[in-house]
Amino acid sequence: MSVLRFFLEVGDLNPAGFQYAGYADTRPTGDNATMEGRQKNRRVEITVLRQLKE
Protein backbone atom coordinates (compact mmCIF):
# COMPACT_ATOMS: atom_id res chain seq x y z
CA MET A 1 0.00 0.00 0.00
CA SER A 2 2.86 2.40 0.73
CA VAL A 3 4.18 2.22 -2.83
CA LEU A 4 0.73 2.83 -4.30
CA ARG A 5 0.15 5.75 -1.94
CA PHE A 6 3.50 7.21 -3.02
CA PHE A 7 2.65 7.00 -6.72
CA LEU A 8 -0.77 8.53 -6.18
CA GLU A 9 0.61 11.44 -4.16
CA VAL A 10 3.70 12.21 -6.24
CA GLY A 11 2.20 11.48 -9.64
CA ASP A 12 -1.13 13.25 -9.08
CA LEU A 13 -2.89 10.13 -10.36
CA ASN A 14 -6.53 9.06 -10.17
CA PRO A 15 -6.91 6.39 -7.43
CA ALA A 16 -9.84 4.83 -9.32
CA GLY A 17 -7.36 3.43 -11.84
CA PHE A 18 -5.42 1.38 -9.29
CA GLN A 19 -5.84 -1.55 -6.98
CA TYR A 20 -3.43 -3.42 -4.76
CA ALA A 21 -3.11 -6.78 -3.07
CA GLY A 22 -0.57 -8.16 -0.63
CA TYR A 23 0.77 -11.66 -1.16
CA ALA A 24 3.70 -11.79 1.26
CA ASP A 25 2.35 -14.77 3.21
CA THR A 26 0.68 -16.67 0.38
CA ARG A 27 3.08 -16.22 -2.56
CA PRO A 28 6.65 -15.99 -1.25
CA THR A 29 9.46 -16.09 -3.82
CA GLY A 30 12.09 -17.03 -1.24
CA ASP A 31 12.38 -19.17 1.88
CA ASN A 32 11.40 -17.13 4.94
CA ALA A 33 13.71 -19.31 7.06
CA THR A 34 16.77 -17.53 5.62
CA MET A 35 17.76 -13.86 5.50
CA GLU A 36 18.30 -14.06 1.73
CA GLY A 37 14.85 -15.59 1.24
CA ARG A 38 13.19 -12.91 3.35
CA GLN A 39 14.94 -10.22 1.28
CA LYS A 40 13.51 -11.78 -1.90
CA ASN A 41 10.05 -11.63 -0.37
CA ARG A 42 10.31 -7.88 0.27
CA ARG A 43 9.18 -6.84 -3.15
CA VAL A 44 6.62 -4.82 -5.01
CA GLU A 45 5.16 -6.08 -8.26
CA ILE A 46 3.39 -3.53 -10.44
CA THR A 47 1.19 -4.51 -13.36
CA VAL A 48 -0.33 -1.88 -15.63
CA LEU A 49 -3.70 -3.19 -16.79
CA ARG A 50 -5.08 -0.28 -18.76
CA GLN A 51 -5.16 3.47 -18.93
CA LEU A 52 -8.39 5.22 -17.99
CA LYS A 53 -9.67 7.96 -20.26
CA GLU A 54 -9.81 11.37 -18.61
PDBQT receptor file of N, H, CA, C and O in Angstrom, charges set to zero:
ATOM      1  N   MET A   1       0.813  -1.186   0.000  1.00  0.00    +0.000 N 
ATOM      2  CA  MET A   1       0.000   0.000   0.000  1.00  0.00    +0.000 C 
ATOM      3  C   MET A   1       0.862   1.258   0.000  1.00  0.00    +0.000 C 
ATOM      4  O   MET A   1       0.486   2.260  -0.607  1.00  0.00    +0.000 OA
ATOM      5  N   SER A   2       1.994   1.222   0.661  1.00  0.00    +0.000 N 
ATOM      6  H   SER A   2       2.299   0.408   1.154  1.00  0.00    +0.000 HD
ATOM      7  CA  SER A   2       2.858   2.405   0.734  1.00  0.00    +0.000 C 
ATOM      8  C   SER A   2       3.352   2.831  -0.638  1.00  0.00    +0.000 C 
ATOM      9  O   SER A   2       3.429   4.027  -0.923  1.00  0.00    +0.000 OA
ATOM     10  N   VAL A   3       3.684   1.882  -1.485  1.00  0.00    +0.000 N 
ATOM     11  H   VAL A   3       3.622   0.911  -1.254  1.00  0.00    +0.000 HD
ATOM     12  CA  VAL A   3       4.176   2.217  -2.827  1.00  0.00    +0.000 C 
ATOM     13  C   VAL A   3       3.052   2.836  -3.643  1.00  0.00    +0.000 C 
ATOM     14  O   VAL A   3       3.267   3.832  -4.333  1.00  0.00    +0.000 OA
ATOM     15  N   LEU A   4       1.867   2.263  -3.575  1.00  0.00    +0.000 N 
ATOM     16  H   LEU A   4       1.692   1.453  -3.015  1.00  0.00    +0.000 HD
ATOM     17  CA  LEU A   4       0.726   2.826  -4.300  1.00  0.00    +0.000 C 
ATOM     18  C   LEU A   4       0.421   4.233  -3.803  1.00  0.00    +0.000 C 
ATOM     19  O   LEU A   4       0.197   5.137  -4.608  1.00  0.00    +0.000 OA
ATOM     20  N   ARG A   5       0.411   4.425  -2.515  1.00  0.00    +0.000 N 
ATOM     21  H   ARG A   5       0.593   3.690  -1.861  1.00  0.00    +0.000 HD
ATOM     22  CA  ARG A   5       0.150   5.752  -1.943  1.00  0.00    +0.000 C 
ATOM     23  C   ARG A   5       1.188   6.756  -2.458  1.00  0.00    +0.000 C 
ATOM     24  O   ARG A   5       0.846   7.889  -2.797  1.00  0.00    +0.000 OA
ATOM     25  N   PHE A   6       2.440   6.339  -2.512  1.00  0.00    +0.000 N 
ATOM     26  H   PHE A   6       2.718   5.419  -2.236  1.00  0.00    +0.000 HD
ATOM     27  CA  PHE A   6       3.502   7.212  -3.016  1.00  0.00    +0.000 C 
ATOM     28  C   PHE A   6       3.221   7.635  -4.455  1.00  0.00    +0.000 C 
ATOM     29  O   PHE A   6       3.277   8.823  -4.775  1.00  0.00    +0.000 OA
ATOM     30  N   PHE A   7       2.919   6.669  -5.323  1.00  0.00    +0.000 N 
ATOM     31  H   PHE A   7       2.873   5.705  -5.063  1.00  0.00    +0.000 HD
ATOM     32  CA  PHE A   7       2.655   6.998  -6.723  1.00  0.00    +0.000 C 
ATOM     33  C   PHE A   7       1.456   7.926  -6.871  1.00  0.00    +0.000 C 
ATOM     34  O   PHE A   7       1.477   8.845  -7.691  1.00  0.00    +0.000 OA
ATOM     35  N   LEU A   8       0.417   7.691  -6.085  1.00  0.00    +0.000 N 
ATOM     36  H   LEU A   8       0.400   6.945  -5.420  1.00  0.00    +0.000 HD
ATOM     37  CA  LEU A   8      -0.771   8.533  -6.179  1.00  0.00    +0.000 C 
ATOM     38  C   LEU A   8      -0.486   9.962  -5.727  1.00  0.00    +0.000 C 
ATOM     39  O   LEU A   8      -0.978  10.916  -6.330  1.00  0.00    +0.000 OA
ATOM     40  N   GLU A   9       0.304  10.112  -4.674  1.00  0.00    +0.000 N 
ATOM     41  H   GLU A   9       0.704   9.338  -4.184  1.00  0.00    +0.000 HD
ATOM     42  CA  GLU A   9       0.612  11.443  -4.158  1.00  0.00    +0.000 C 
ATOM     43  C   GLU A   9       1.589  12.196  -5.050  1.00  0.00    +0.000 C 
ATOM     44  O   GLU A   9       1.366  13.365  -5.365  1.00  0.00    +0.000 OA
ATOM     45  N   VAL A  10       2.653  11.549  -5.454  1.00  0.00    +0.000 N 
ATOM     46  H   VAL A  10       2.834  10.600  -5.198  1.00  0.00    +0.000 HD
ATOM     47  CA  VAL A  10       3.701  12.208  -6.239  1.00  0.00    +0.000 C 
ATOM     48  C   VAL A  10       3.278  12.394  -7.691  1.00  0.00    +0.000 C 
ATOM     49  O   VAL A  10       3.602  13.408  -8.309  1.00  0.00    +0.000 OA
ATOM     50  N   GLY A  11       2.561  11.423  -8.232  1.00  0.00    +0.000 N 
ATOM     51  H   GLY A  11       2.298  10.599  -7.730  1.00  0.00    +0.000 HD
ATOM     52  CA  GLY A  11       2.201  11.477  -9.644  1.00  0.00    +0.000 C 
ATOM     53  C   GLY A  11       0.884  12.158  -9.934  1.00  0.00    +0.000 C 
ATOM     54  O   GLY A  11       0.499  12.282 -11.097  1.00  0.00    +0.000 OA
ATOM     55  N   ASP A  12       0.169  12.611  -8.887  1.00  0.00    +0.000 N 
ATOM     56  H   ASP A  12       0.482  12.510  -7.943  1.00  0.00    +0.000 HD
ATOM     57  CA  ASP A  12      -1.130  13.248  -9.078  1.00  0.00    +0.000 C 
ATOM     58  C   ASP A  12      -2.017  12.373  -9.957  1.00  0.00    +0.000 C 
ATOM     59  O   ASP A  12      -2.566  12.839 -10.955  1.00  0.00    +0.000 OA
ATOM     60  N   LEU A  13      -2.153  11.117  -9.584  1.00  0.00    +0.000 N 
ATOM     61  H   LEU A  13      -1.707  10.738  -8.773  1.00  0.00    +0.000 HD
ATOM     62  CA  LEU A  13      -2.890  10.129 -10.362  1.00  0.00    +0.000 C 
ATOM     63  C   LEU A  13      -4.270   9.874  -9.769  1.00  0.00    +0.000 C 
ATOM     64  O   LEU A  13      -4.504  10.129  -8.587  1.00  0.00    +0.000 OA
ATOM     65  N   ASN A  14      -5.172   9.373 -10.588  1.00  0.00    +0.000 N 
ATOM     66  H   ASN A  14      -4.982   9.165 -11.548  1.00  0.00    +0.000 HD
ATOM     67  CA  ASN A  14      -6.528   9.057 -10.166  1.00  0.00    +0.000 C 
ATOM     68  C   ASN A  14      -6.542   7.704  -9.448  1.00  0.00    +0.000 C 
ATOM     69  O   ASN A  14      -6.211   6.691 -10.066  1.00  0.00    +0.000 OA
ATOM     70  N   PRO A  15      -6.910   7.654  -8.174  1.00  0.00    +0.000 N 
ATOM     71  CA  PRO A  15      -6.909   6.394  -7.427  1.00  0.00    +0.000 C 
ATOM     72  C   PRO A  15      -7.871   5.353  -7.995  1.00  0.00    +0.000 C 
ATOM     73  O   PRO A  15      -7.696   4.161  -7.743  1.00  0.00    +0.000 OA
ATOM     74  N   ALA A  16      -8.880   5.775  -8.755  1.00  0.00    +0.000 N 
ATOM     75  H   ALA A  16      -9.022   6.743  -8.960  1.00  0.00    +0.000 HD
ATOM     76  CA  ALA A  16      -9.842   4.829  -9.322  1.00  0.00    +0.000 C 
ATOM     77  C   ALA A  16      -9.186   3.884 -10.325  1.00  0.00    +0.000 C 
ATOM     78  O   ALA A  16      -9.731   2.820 -10.619  1.00  0.00    +0.000 OA
ATOM     79  N   GLY A  17      -8.038   4.257 -10.844  1.00  0.00    +0.000 N 
ATOM     80  H   GLY A  17      -7.595   5.121 -10.605  1.00  0.00    +0.000 HD
ATOM     81  CA  GLY A  17      -7.364   3.433 -11.840  1.00  0.00    +0.000 C 
ATOM     82  C   GLY A  17      -6.397   2.426 -11.258  1.00  0.00    +0.000 C 
ATOM     83  O   GLY A  17      -5.644   1.795 -12.001  1.00  0.00    +0.000 OA
ATOM     84  N   PHE A  18      -6.399   2.259  -9.931  1.00  0.00    +0.000 N 
ATOM     85  H   PHE A  18      -7.010   2.772  -9.328  1.00  0.00    +0.000 HD
ATOM     86  CA  PHE A  18      -5.424   1.384  -9.289  1.00  0.00    +0.000 C 
ATOM     87  C   PHE A  18      -6.091   0.465  -8.280  1.00  0.00    +0.000 C 
ATOM     88  O   PHE A  18      -7.132   0.785  -7.707  1.00  0.00    +0.000 OA
ATOM     89  N   GLN A  19      -5.472  -0.671  -8.082  1.00  0.00    +0.000 N 
ATOM     90  H   GLN A  19      -4.626  -0.932  -8.547  1.00  0.00    +0.000 HD
ATOM     91  CA  GLN A  19      -5.839  -1.550  -6.984  1.00  0.00    +0.000 C 
ATOM     92  C   GLN A  19      -4.585  -2.254  -6.508  1.00  0.00    +0.000 C 
ATOM     93  O   GLN A  19      -3.602  -2.346  -7.244  1.00  0.00    +0.000 OA
ATOM     94  N   TYR A  20      -4.612  -2.747  -5.286  1.00  0.00    +0.000 N 
ATOM     95  H   TYR A  20      -5.410  -2.672  -4.688  1.00  0.00    +0.000 HD
ATOM     96  CA  TYR A  20      -3.435  -3.416  -4.755  1.00  0.00    +0.000 C 
ATOM     97  C   TYR A  20      -3.853  -4.671  -4.004  1.00  0.00    +0.000 C 
ATOM     98  O   TYR A  20      -5.002  -4.817  -3.588  1.00  0.00    +0.000 OA
ATOM     99  N   ALA A  21      -2.906  -5.556  -3.845  1.00  0.00    +0.000 N 
ATOM    100  H   ALA A  21      -1.972  -5.437  -4.183  1.00  0.00    +0.000 HD
ATOM    101  CA  ALA A  21      -3.115  -6.779  -3.066  1.00  0.00    +0.000 C 
ATOM    102  C   ALA A  21      -1.776  -7.180  -2.473  1.00  0.00    +0.000 C 
ATOM    103  O   ALA A  21      -0.737  -7.018  -3.113  1.00  0.00    +0.000 OA
ATOM    104  N   GLY A  22      -1.794  -7.690  -1.278  1.00  0.00    +0.000 N 
ATOM    105  H   GLY A  22      -2.638  -7.821  -0.757  1.00  0.00    +0.000 HD
ATOM    106  CA  GLY A  22      -0.573  -8.160  -0.630  1.00  0.00    +0.000 C 
ATOM    107  C   GLY A  22      -0.511  -9.673  -0.640  1.00  0.00    +0.000 C 
ATOM    108  O   GLY A  22      -1.478 -10.341  -0.274  1.00  0.00    +0.000 OA
ATOM    109  N   TYR A  23       0.614 -10.216  -1.055  1.00  0.00    +0.000 N 
ATOM    110  H   TYR A  23       1.400  -9.674  -1.352  1.00  0.00    +0.000 HD
ATOM    111  CA  TYR A  23       0.772 -11.661  -1.156  1.00  0.00    +0.000 C 
ATOM    112  C   TYR A  23       1.975 -12.180  -0.381  1.00  0.00    +0.000 C 
ATOM    113  O   TYR A  23       2.447 -13.285  -0.647  1.00  0.00    +0.000 OA
ATOM    114  N   ALA A  24       2.469 -11.415   0.558  1.00  0.00    +0.000 N 
ATOM    115  H   ALA A  24       2.085 -10.518   0.775  1.00  0.00    +0.000 HD
ATOM    116  CA  ALA A  24       3.699 -11.789   1.265  1.00  0.00    +0.000 C 
ATOM    117  C   ALA A  24       3.613 -13.168   1.907  1.00  0.00    +0.000 C 
ATOM    118  O   ALA A  24       4.570 -13.940   1.843  1.00  0.00    +0.000 OA
ATOM    119  N   ASP A  25       2.491 -13.484   2.517  1.00  0.00    +0.000 N 
ATOM    120  H   ASP A  25       1.713 -12.858   2.568  1.00  0.00    +0.000 HD
ATOM    121  CA  ASP A  25       2.353 -14.766   3.210  1.00  0.00    +0.000 C 
ATOM    122  C   ASP A  25       1.946 -15.913   2.294  1.00  0.00    +0.000 C 
ATOM    123  O   ASP A  25       2.276 -17.067   2.565  1.00  0.00    +0.000 OA
ATOM    124  N   THR A  26       1.236 -15.609   1.218  1.00  0.00    +0.000 N 
ATOM    125  H   THR A  26       0.967 -14.671   0.998  1.00  0.00    +0.000 HD
ATOM    126  CA  THR A  26       0.685 -16.673   0.384  1.00  0.00    +0.000 C 
ATOM    127  C   THR A  26       1.476 -16.959  -0.886  1.00  0.00    +0.000 C 
ATOM    128  O   THR A  26       1.333 -18.034  -1.469  1.00  0.00    +0.000 OA
ATOM    129  N   ARG A  27       2.306 -16.020  -1.325  1.00  0.00    +0.000 N 
ATOM    130  H   ARG A  27       2.423 -15.147  -0.852  1.00  0.00    +0.000 HD
ATOM    131  CA  ARG A  27       3.077 -16.216  -2.559  1.00  0.00    +0.000 C 
ATOM    132  C   ARG A  27       4.535 -15.790  -2.383  1.00  0.00    +0.000 C 
ATOM    133  O   ARG A  27       5.010 -14.927  -3.121  1.00  0.00    +0.000 OA
ATOM    134  N   PRO A  28       5.242 -16.367  -1.437  1.00  0.00    +0.000 N 
ATOM    135  CA  PRO A  28       6.645 -15.985  -1.253  1.00  0.00    +0.000 C 
ATOM    136  C   PRO A  28       7.497 -16.455  -2.430  1.00  0.00    +0.000 C 
ATOM    137  O   PRO A  28       7.229 -17.501  -3.021  1.00  0.00    +0.000 OA
ATOM    138  N   THR A  29       8.524 -15.675  -2.767  1.00  0.00    +0.000 N 
ATOM    139  H   THR A  29       8.742 -14.825  -2.287  1.00  0.00    +0.000 HD
ATOM    140  CA  THR A  29       9.457 -16.088  -3.816  1.00  0.00    +0.000 C 
ATOM    141  C   THR A  29      10.722 -16.683  -3.223  1.00  0.00    +0.000 C 
ATOM    142  O   THR A  29      11.510 -17.307  -3.934  1.00  0.00    +0.000 OA
ATOM    143  N   GLY A  30      10.920 -16.494  -1.927  1.00  0.00    +0.000 N 
ATOM    144  H   GLY A  30      10.280 -15.987  -1.349  1.00  0.00    +0.000 HD
ATOM    145  CA  GLY A  30      12.090 -17.032  -1.241  1.00  0.00    +0.000 C 
ATOM    146  C   GLY A  30      11.673 -17.735   0.038  1.00  0.00    +0.000 C 
ATOM    147  O   GLY A  30      10.523 -17.640   0.468  1.00  0.00    +0.000 OA
ATOM    148  N   ASP A  31      12.610 -18.432   0.634  1.00  0.00    +0.000 N 
ATOM    149  H   ASP A  31      13.543 -18.509   0.285  1.00  0.00    +0.000 HD
ATOM    150  CA  ASP A  31      12.377 -19.173   1.876  1.00  0.00    +0.000 C 
ATOM    151  C   ASP A  31      12.480 -18.213   3.058  1.00  0.00    +0.000 C 
ATOM    152  O   ASP A  31      13.535 -17.620   3.285  1.00  0.00    +0.000 OA
ATOM    153  N   ASN A  32      11.404 -18.057   3.803  1.00  0.00    +0.000 N 
ATOM    154  H   ASN A  32      10.546 -18.538   3.618  1.00  0.00    +0.000 HD
ATOM    155  CA  ASN A  32      11.402 -17.133   4.937  1.00  0.00    +0.000 C 
ATOM    156  C   ASN A  32      12.275 -17.611   6.092  1.00  0.00    +0.000 C 
ATOM    157  O   ASN A  32      12.441 -16.883   7.071  1.00  0.00    +0.000 OA
ATOM    158  N   ALA A  33      12.829 -18.799   6.005  1.00  0.00    +0.000 N 
ATOM    159  H   ALA A  33      12.694 -19.390   5.210  1.00  0.00    +0.000 HD
ATOM    160  CA  ALA A  33      13.712 -19.309   7.056  1.00  0.00    +0.000 C 
ATOM    161  C   ALA A  33      15.121 -18.724   6.949  1.00  0.00    +0.000 C 
ATOM    162  O   ALA A  33      15.911 -18.829   7.888  1.00  0.00    +0.000 OA
ATOM    163  N   THR A  34      15.437 -18.105   5.803  1.00  0.00    +0.000 N 
ATOM    164  H   THR A  34      14.795 -18.020   5.041  1.00  0.00    +0.000 HD
ATOM    165  CA  THR A  34      16.772 -17.529   5.624  1.00  0.00    +0.000 C 
ATOM    166  C   THR A  34      16.667 -16.024   5.383  1.00  0.00    +0.000 C 
ATOM    167  O   THR A  34      15.644 -15.531   4.908  1.00  0.00    +0.000 OA
ATOM    168  N   MET A  35      17.738 -15.304   5.715  1.00  0.00    +0.000 N 
ATOM    169  H   MET A  35      18.569 -15.705   6.100  1.00  0.00    +0.000 HD
ATOM    170  CA  MET A  35      17.760 -13.858   5.500  1.00  0.00    +0.000 C 
ATOM    171  C   MET A  35      17.644 -13.538   4.011  1.00  0.00    +0.000 C 
ATOM    172  O   MET A  35      16.926 -12.615   3.627  1.00  0.00    +0.000 OA
ATOM    173  N   GLU A  36      18.343 -14.294   3.181  1.00  0.00    +0.000 N 
ATOM    174  H   GLU A  36      18.927 -15.044   3.493  1.00  0.00    +0.000 HD
ATOM    175  CA  GLU A  36      18.295 -14.062   1.733  1.00  0.00    +0.000 C 
ATOM    176  C   GLU A  36      16.879 -14.276   1.197  1.00  0.00    +0.000 C 
ATOM    177  O   GLU A  36      16.402 -13.506   0.363  1.00  0.00    +0.000 OA
ATOM    178  N   GLY A  37      16.220 -15.314   1.676  1.00  0.00    +0.000 N 
ATOM    179  H   GLY A  37      16.607 -15.940   2.354  1.00  0.00    +0.000 HD
ATOM    180  CA  GLY A  37      14.849 -15.587   1.244  1.00  0.00    +0.000 C 
ATOM    181  C   GLY A  37      13.892 -14.490   1.663  1.00  0.00    +0.000 C 
ATOM    182  O   GLY A  37      13.024 -14.092   0.886  1.00  0.00    +0.000 OA
ATOM    183  N   ARG A  38      14.039 -13.998   2.881  1.00  0.00    +0.000 N 
ATOM    184  H   ARG A  38      14.744 -14.322   3.512  1.00  0.00    +0.000 HD
ATOM    185  CA  ARG A  38      13.187 -12.905   3.352  1.00  0.00    +0.000 C 
ATOM    186  C   ARG A  38      13.409 -11.644   2.534  1.00  0.00    +0.000 C 
ATOM    187  O   ARG A  38      12.460 -10.906   2.269  1.00  0.00    +0.000 OA
ATOM    188  N   GLN A  39      14.655 -11.385   2.129  1.00  0.00    +0.000 N 
ATOM    189  H   GLN A  39      15.425 -11.985   2.345  1.00  0.00    +0.000 HD
ATOM    190  CA  GLN A  39      14.937 -10.222   1.281  1.00  0.00    +0.000 C 
ATOM    191  C   GLN A  39      14.235 -10.355  -0.066  1.00  0.00    +0.000 C 
ATOM    192  O   GLN A  39      13.723  -9.368  -0.595  1.00  0.00    +0.000 OA
ATOM    193  N   LYS A  40      14.206 -11.558  -0.624  1.00  0.00    +0.000 N 
ATOM    194  H   LYS A  40      14.621 -12.360  -0.194  1.00  0.00    +0.000 HD
ATOM    195  CA  LYS A  40      13.514 -11.778  -1.900  1.00  0.00    +0.000 C 
ATOM    196  C   LYS A  40      12.015 -11.536  -1.766  1.00  0.00    +0.000 C 
ATOM    197  O   LYS A  40      11.357 -11.123  -2.721  1.00  0.00    +0.000 OA
ATOM    198  N   ASN A  41      11.482 -11.796  -0.581  1.00  0.00    +0.000 N 
ATOM    199  H   ASN A  41      12.017 -12.132   0.195  1.00  0.00    +0.000 HD
ATOM    200  CA  ASN A  41      10.048 -11.631  -0.372  1.00  0.00    +0.000 C 
ATOM    201  C   ASN A  41       9.645 -10.184  -0.123  1.00  0.00    +0.000 C 
ATOM    202  O   ASN A  41       8.456  -9.865  -0.140  1.00  0.00    +0.000 OA
ATOM    203  N   ARG A  42      10.601  -9.317   0.106  1.00  0.00    +0.000 N 
ATOM    204  H   ARG A  42      11.567  -9.576   0.120  1.00  0.00    +0.000 HD
ATOM    205  CA  ARG A  42      10.312  -7.883   0.265  1.00  0.00    +0.000 C 
ATOM    206  C   ARG A  42      10.332  -7.241  -1.111  1.00  0.00    +0.000 C 
ATOM    207  O   ARG A  42      11.345  -6.695  -1.548  1.00  0.00    +0.000 OA
ATOM    208  N   ARG A  43       9.223  -7.314  -1.767  1.00  0.00    +0.000 N 
ATOM    209  H   ARG A  43       8.399  -7.757  -1.413  1.00  0.00    +0.000 HD
ATOM    210  CA  ARG A  43       9.183  -6.844  -3.150  1.00  0.00    +0.000 C 
ATOM    211  C   ARG A  43       7.845  -6.172  -3.427  1.00  0.00    +0.000 C 
ATOM    212  O   ARG A  43       6.873  -6.326  -2.687  1.00  0.00    +0.000 OA
ATOM    213  N   VAL A  44       7.837  -5.436  -4.503  1.00  0.00    +0.000 N 
ATOM    214  H   VAL A  44       8.626  -5.311  -5.104  1.00  0.00    +0.000 HD
ATOM    215  CA  VAL A  44       6.621  -4.820  -5.011  1.00  0.00    +0.000 C 
ATOM    216  C   VAL A  44       6.523  -5.196  -6.477  1.00  0.00    +0.000 C 
ATOM    217  O   VAL A  44       7.461  -4.979  -7.244  1.00  0.00    +0.000 OA
ATOM    218  N   GLU A  45       5.399  -5.754  -6.863  1.00  0.00    +0.000 N 
ATOM    219  H   GLU A  45       4.637  -5.930  -6.240  1.00  0.00    +0.000 HD
ATOM    220  CA  GLU A  45       5.157  -6.083  -8.261  1.00  0.00    +0.000 C 
ATOM    221  C   GLU A  45       4.072  -5.151  -8.767  1.00  0.00    +0.000 C 
ATOM    222  O   GLU A  45       3.002  -5.048  -8.168  1.00  0.00    +0.000 OA
ATOM    223  N   ILE A  46       4.350  -4.472  -9.872  1.00  0.00    +0.000 N 
ATOM    224  H   ILE A  46       5.219  -4.556 -10.360  1.00  0.00    +0.000 HD
ATOM    225  CA  ILE A  46       3.394  -3.529 -10.444  1.00  0.00    +0.000 C 
ATOM    226  C   ILE A  46       3.006  -4.020 -11.825  1.00  0.00    +0.000 C 
ATOM    227  O   ILE A  46       3.865  -4.308 -12.658  1.00  0.00    +0.000 OA
ATOM    228  N   THR A  47       1.705  -4.112 -12.061  1.00  0.00    +0.000 N 
ATOM    229  H   THR A  47       1.007  -3.878 -11.384  1.00  0.00    +0.000 HD
ATOM    230  CA  THR A  47       1.186  -4.512 -13.357  1.00  0.00    +0.000 C 
ATOM    231  C   THR A  47       0.256  -3.418 -13.853  1.00  0.00    +0.000 C 
ATOM    232  O   THR A  47      -0.705  -3.059 -13.173  1.00  0.00    +0.000 OA
ATOM    233  N   VAL A  48       0.535  -2.892 -15.026  1.00  0.00    +0.000 N 
ATOM    234  H   VAL A  48       1.316  -3.183 -15.579  1.00  0.00    +0.000 HD
ATOM    235  CA  VAL A  48      -0.334  -1.884 -15.627  1.00  0.00    +0.000 C 
ATOM    236  C   VAL A  48      -1.368  -2.627 -16.457  1.00  0.00    +0.000 C 
ATOM    237  O   VAL A  48      -1.021  -3.325 -17.409  1.00  0.00    +0.000 OA
ATOM    238  N   LEU A  49      -2.636  -2.477 -16.098  1.00  0.00    +0.000 N 
ATOM    239  H   LEU A  49      -2.918  -1.909 -15.324  1.00  0.00    +0.000 HD
ATOM    240  CA  LEU A  49      -3.697  -3.195 -16.786  1.00  0.00    +0.000 C 
ATOM    241  C   LEU A  49      -4.268  -2.403 -17.955  1.00  0.00    +0.000 C 
ATOM    242  O   LEU A  49      -4.444  -2.923 -19.056  1.00  0.00    +0.000 OA
ATOM    243  N   ARG A  50      -4.551  -1.138 -17.688  1.00  0.00    +0.000 N 
ATOM    244  H   ARG A  50      -4.408  -0.715 -16.794  1.00  0.00    +0.000 HD
ATOM    245  CA  ARG A  50      -5.078  -0.282 -18.757  1.00  0.00    +0.000 C 
ATOM    246  C   ARG A  50      -5.028   1.164 -18.299  1.00  0.00    +0.000 C 
ATOM    247  O   ARG A  50      -4.887   1.450 -17.110  1.00  0.00    +0.000 OA
ATOM    248  N   GLN A  51      -5.144   2.051 -19.239  1.00  0.00    +0.000 N 
ATOM    249  H   GLN A  51      -5.259   1.819 -20.205  1.00  0.00    +0.000 HD
ATOM    250  CA  GLN A  51      -5.158   3.474 -18.926  1.00  0.00    +0.000 C 
ATOM    251  C   GLN A  51      -6.597   3.969 -19.016  1.00  0.00    +0.000 C 
ATOM    252  O   GLN A  51      -7.284   3.725 -20.008  1.00  0.00    +0.000 OA
ATOM    253  N   LEU A  52      -7.047   4.663 -17.974  1.00  0.00    +0.000 N 
ATOM    254  H   LEU A  52      -6.489   4.861 -17.169  1.00  0.00    +0.000 HD
ATOM    255  CA  LEU A  52      -8.394   5.222 -17.986  1.00  0.00    +0.000 C 
ATOM    256  C   LEU A  52      -8.425   6.496 -18.806  1.00  0.00    +0.000 C 
ATOM    257  O   LEU A  52      -7.468   7.271 -18.797  1.00  0.00    +0.000 OA
ATOM    258  N   LYS A  53      -9.509   6.712 -19.507  1.00  0.00    +0.000 N 
ATOM    259  H   LYS A  53     -10.286   6.083 -19.514  1.00  0.00    +0.000 HD
ATOM    260  CA  LYS A  53      -9.673   7.960 -20.256  1.00  0.00    +0.000 C 
ATOM    261  C   LYS A  53     -10.072   9.052 -19.287  1.00  0.00    +0.000 C 
ATOM    262  O   LYS A  53     -10.873   8.831 -18.379  1.00  0.00    +0.000 OA
ATOM    263  N   GLU A  54      -9.515  10.216 -19.483  1.00  0.00    +0.000 N 
ATOM    264  H   GLU A  54      -8.864  10.395 -20.220  1.00  0.00    +0.000 HD
ATOM    265  CA  GLU A  54      -9.807  11.372 -18.611  1.00  0.00    +0.000 C 
ATOM    266  C   GLU A  54     -11.167  11.939 -18.920  1.00  0.00    +0.000 C 
ATOM    267  O   GLU A  54     -11.588  12.911 -18.293  1.00  0.00    +0.000 OA
TER     268      GLU A  54
